[in-house]
Amino acid sequence: MQTKPFRIGTRGSPLALAQAHEARDRLMAAHNLPEEMFEIVVLTTKGDRITDRSLAEIGGKGLFTEELEQQLTSGELDFAVHSTKDMPTHLPDGLYLSAYLPREDIRDAVIGRTAPKLIDLPHGATVGSSSLRRQALIRRMRPDINVVTFRGAVETRLRKLEEGQVDATLLALAGLKRLGKVEVLTDILDPDTFPPAPAQGAICIESRIGDTGIDDLLAPINDITTFDTVSCERAFLAALDGSCRTPIGGYAVCEGDLIRFSGLIITPDGRSQHTVTTDGHRRDAAALGTRAGQDVRARAGSAFFDDWR
């Protein structure tokens, strides 16, 4: 029986802390442990420090995980809690995603200042988003809209919106729910026409491969349905070499023993896209996602991806 507190790594934004607290609370309930058995360790990542440029410019998703993973590898942390959509598809040697909490809503939310819906914004309106996927999908829907890079924590983006820097912004509905801020949204986008980022709404836990004590600790809070859907979505991303530099959307849904997946790749200007829809057995979730990624890559051709660079 461990007597010293388990050290949980997290970023310091209100949303990241809410996610770390949820993981801690689920572990406390699963093992009947007191709060004192868990220490939440807050680290600032490069992605948190550099907010004046897009993630594509400064290195992609790993910017939100590198510092946490260094301390995981060294043993200073027992595990780390992340937004799964921020995780690179290839992790450092010796680390893996060992558990997923039950997934929240996968959809994107609109927070409009001059109109509630994207379709109703004035001609030439400005929309802020840090996501290349959202930017491309907005341009597909409304080519007249001026899309600008809009980074920072949820609270920072809402403040910029209130100051009038943009007419609207988009945020993950899951984050608004976890922060208790759903009252700010003005519209929710249909995932069939505005597909979310792969793994959006899912909280993951990263730990060391072979640390059986931590594996045993985390096993009771691992949500199998989330594990299967996210495994499929991340395999789709990996097959496409997906990162913050690439506009990719997709989501999986479990129906009994079956899993259904829909995915999309789109050029940053929103003018060209390729979609894929497939289904299969849940036990083959990752292989299904890989095949979907390979299929859409083959149909798109190499020139499609060259244009992104």
Order of alpha helices (4+ residues) and beta strands (2+ residues): beta-alpha-beta-alpha-alpha-alpha-beta-beta-beta-beta-alpha-beta-alpha-beta-alpha-beta-beta-alpha-alpha-beta-beta-beta-alpha-alpha
